[in-house]
Amino acid sequence: METEKSSYEQKIAGEASFWDKKVEEQLAIGMIPDIRRAVKRKKVVAFYDDPEIERIMRGDVRTFIIQKACETKGRALDLGCGVGWLSLELARNGMNVEGIDISEKRIQVAKDYLEIAPEKEKFGSVNYKVTDLNKIILEECAYQTVVVWDALHHIPEIERLIKEVRKALKPGGNFLVLDSIGSSKSGSLLSKALYLLLPTKKSYLEKIMLVPKYFKTKILRQQTRVEESSPFEHVTEIEMVEIIKKHFAIKTMKTLLAFSMPLPPSLKVREPLKYKLVSFVKLLDDFLIRMRILRGEQVFIWAKKEEN
């Protein structure tokens, strides 16, 4: 038991350290913690490093979450808030927000930007704090809305956290989630096939030479993003969906980005043609998910705590 506790403490410290380092890297390539001021970063490693590609890939979900979260004014909780862009946006819409993250550095970045952030005409408030979501104890019936943007897959104690969220929401309150649930085999194969076919930073000859081992490895991920991971990366995946269903009434649920997530950073196409190509790939991705041919790597859930 003591060994398990020690192992967990080492991992959670590693998790915090990983994200402390990651935010410094992101700042160095031009990250701005504000979706209204975001610019293309000096180095595009992942699709979210380019705000136009992020808009194409997940902009509709982001807009829905912000609008739904702010329909009923009051208190909101942003779990795994990172550098605070979502907390900031909710506050701009009049919400009183608490943003929580494990990384002291990311929370400090969020606090520093909050002081200089523009467009606060209808501002509510934001309070950021460093907390371990696996151990958090939330106030009962305190929030109109709880939001999570790509953080639950880092939580080993996922059911405990979901129970805390349910406890913390007011009856009828919204739980809005966008999170990673892992790739499917078919989606991964299609992603690799398109990488071979589309114009990328590697020549076709280089890619042909990779074919013999290509479909047995994570080459695509290695070519399009830094292969680093935090200690709790993807510790929870698709099982989070059933746990949320168990404790909430689901209003809307869909998966997205079945194969398209790793492709945009690798494309060697000039803008604005690149954005048109990304839009086409995303349309194909959406169609295959809608036809239930593929399952997305990410899930969007709008759930509600049932009225008493």
N, C-alpha and C positions, 0 to 999 in steps of 0.2 A: 504493500500500500504506500509506504514511504517512497519506494522507488518510483512508482507511478506518479506521485505528487511531484517528485524532483524532476522527472522527465517532462511533465506538463509545464512546470515553471521554466525549464530550459527552452522549451518550444515556444511558449508565449513571449519570452524575452527575445527569442530569435525572430518571432513574427514582428514585434515592435521595431527591432533593429533593422529588419529587412525593409520595412516601409519608411523608416527614417532615412535610410540610404536612398531608397527609390525616389522619394520626393526631392531630394537634393539633385539627383540625376535629371529629373523632370524640369526642375527650375533652371538647370544649366542649359537645357535645349529650348527654353522659351515658354514653359507652361505658365498660364495665367489662370488662377482659380476662380474664373468667372465666365460663364458661357456667353455672356454678352460682350466680352472683350477678348475671347479666345482667338488666337492666331495659329497658323500652321507652324509647327515647331521646327527647329533647325534640323532635327533628325527625326524622320518618320519611321518609327519602329513598329508601332501598332496603329490600327485604323483610327483610334481616338486621338492620335497625335495631329491629325488634320481635322479641324472643326467641320469642314464641308463634308468629309467622308463620314464623320460621326453623325452629322445631321441626316445623311442619306440612310445610314445603317440603323440608327436607333432614335432618330429625332422625333418620330411620331409617338413612341412610347414615353420619351422624356417629357414631351409637351402634355400628354395625357396625365402623367403622374403629377406634374406641377399644378395643372388645372384642377384635377380631382382633389388633391391634397388641400387646396386652398378654398374649396367651395364653402366650407363651414369654418369661419374664423375662430381662432383659439390657439391652443398649444399643439405643437407638432414635435415629433421625435425623429431624428435622422440617425439611423444606426449604421456604423461604419462610414462616417461622413467624410473621411479623407481630408482634403484641403477645403472642404466646405462649400463647394459650388451649389449644391442642391439646397443646403440650409439657407444660403444667401438668397437664392431665388424664391424660396418659400417666404422668407422674411420680407422680401420686396413686395410680396403679395399680401402683407399684413399679418402673417402668422408669427407667433412667439415660439421660436424654435430652440430645441436643445440638440446639439450635434455631438455625437460620441464616437471616439476612435481610439485604437490601441497605440497609435503612433504619436508621441509627444511632438515630434518635428512637424508632422502634418497638421496637428492642432495649432501649433504656433504659427504656421503659414496661414491657416484659416483666420486666426485672430488678427494677425498683422494686416491681412488684406481687408478684413472687415472694417478696420479703421479708415481706410482710404477708398473703400468701394463707393462708386457713384450710384445714382438713381435710387435714392432712398425716400422718395416723396411719400410713399404709403407704407413705409417700413414698420414692421413689428419689432422683433428683437431676436438676437441670437446669443446663445450661451454655449460655448464649446468646452468639452472636458475629456480627459483621458480616462478610459475605463475599459476593462476586459469584458466583452459581451458574453463570454461564457459564465461569468460570475455575477453579472449585473442583477440587481434587485430593483424593480421599477415600482413607482407609486401607483396605487390602484385607481382605475378610472380617471386618469389624469389628462389623457390626450385625445384630441379629435382625430388625429392622423399619426400613423407611424409609417415612415418610408425607409426603404433599403435599396441602395443602388450597388449591386455587384459585391456584396459582402458576406452573405449567408454561407457561401461555399467555403469560407474560412472558419466556420464555427463547428467544432466537434460536438459541442453540447447543444445541438440544434433544437431538439424538442424542448429542452428546458428554456431556451431563449424564446421560442414561439409561445410557450405558455405564459412567460413574463409579458410578452407583447399583448397577448389577449387580455391579461389582467390589467394592463396599463391603459388600454383603450376604453373610452366611454362606449356605452351601448350604441350601436349604429356607427361606430367609428370606422375609419378606413385603414386598411393595411395594404400598402402599395409596394410591390417588389419587382425589381428587375435583377435577375441573378443568373449565374452560370450553372448549368446542370451536366456538363460534360458532352463531348461530341459522340455522335453515333458512328458506327463503322461505315455505313453507306454514305453519310455526309462527309466523312473524312476521305473516303475513296474518291468521291466526286471533286472535292477540294484539290486533291493531289492531281487528278486528271486535268482539271482546268489550269492548274499551275504549269503543267507540261505544255498545254496548248496555247495559253495566252502569252503575249509579249511581256517578259519580266526582266529583271536586272541580270539574270543569268541567260546566256545565249542558249539557243535550242540545242546546239551541239553539247554544251555542258550538261544540259538537262537530260539529253539522250544517254550520256555516259552514266548518269545516276540511276537510270531506269531499273537495272537488275536488282538493286536493293531498295529502290525508292518506296515501294508499297509495303515494305517490312519495317520501315523506320519512321522517325518523326522529322524527316528532312524538310518538309514544307515549313513546319514550325521553326526549325533552325534557320531557314533562309529568311523568314519574315519577321521574326521577333527574337529578342534575347531569351535564351533558354535558362532563365533563372526562375526559381519559385521559392515562396516563403514556406516555413515549416508546416503550415496548415492549408496550403494551396490545394483546393479540391478535396478537402477532407470530407466534405458533404457535397453530394451532387443531386441526382434526380430524386432521391428519397425525401428531400425537403418539400417536394410538391405534395406528397401524401400526408406529411406531417401538418402542413398548412391547411389542407383539406379537412383534416381531422379536427382542427380547432377553430376554423372560420367558415363562414358561408362564402363560397366563391361566386363572384359576380362576373368576372372575365378572366380567362386564362388562355394564353397562347405561347407557343415557342417561336423563336426567331433565330436567324443566322445559322442555318443548318450546315453550310459549307463555305460561305462567303467571308467569314471573319478574318482568316489569315491572308486573303488574297490582295487587298488594296495596297499594302505597303510594298509588295513585291512587283507591282505593275510598272512597266517602263513605257509610259504613254504620256504625252504632253497634256497639260491642262489647257482648256476645259474638257478635252476629249476623254481624259482619264475619269473625270467625274461622271460623264455620260456612260462610260463603260461600267463603272462601279454601280450606277443606277440600274443598268440592264441586268447585271449579275444579281443585284438585290431583288429585282422583280422576279427573276427566275427562282431565286431562293424562296421568296414568299409564295410563289405558285406551287412549288414542290411540297412545301409544308402544308399549304391549304388543301392540296389533293391527298394529303396524308401519305405521301411517298417518302418524305424525309421528316425527321424530328430535329428541331433547332438545338443549338448549343446553349442558348439562353432561354429563360422563361420569364414572361411577364404575367404577374398575378395582381388582380384587384380583388381584395377580399374585404368582408365586413364582419365586425363583431355583432352577432345577432342581438336584437333588442330583447330586454327581459320581458 
